[in-house]
Amino acid sequence: MNATGLIDLKLVVASLVYSGLGLVVFVVAFVLLDLLTPKVQVWKEICEKQNMALAIFLGAVAIGIALIIASAIHG
């Protein structure tokens, strides 16, 4: 244990770096998904047309991407 406290600064910095990296990868994956579906304007379909099926699908994709990123970062 560190004499200055219970939390080691190196671990906090590593957690913040990996969290930022995970968020960047997550956003890039969603932008890539949006670019791969040019015929469907995803946000317009969800917000204006209230397409519930597409919203559920994107939620499932978000959970899947998050699990993959978390597994890759955690090791």
Secondary structure, 3 states (H helix, E strand, C coil): CCCCCCCCHHHHHHHHHHHHHHHHHHHHHHHHHHHHCCCCCHHHHHHCCCCHHHHHHHHHHHHHHHHHHHHHHHC
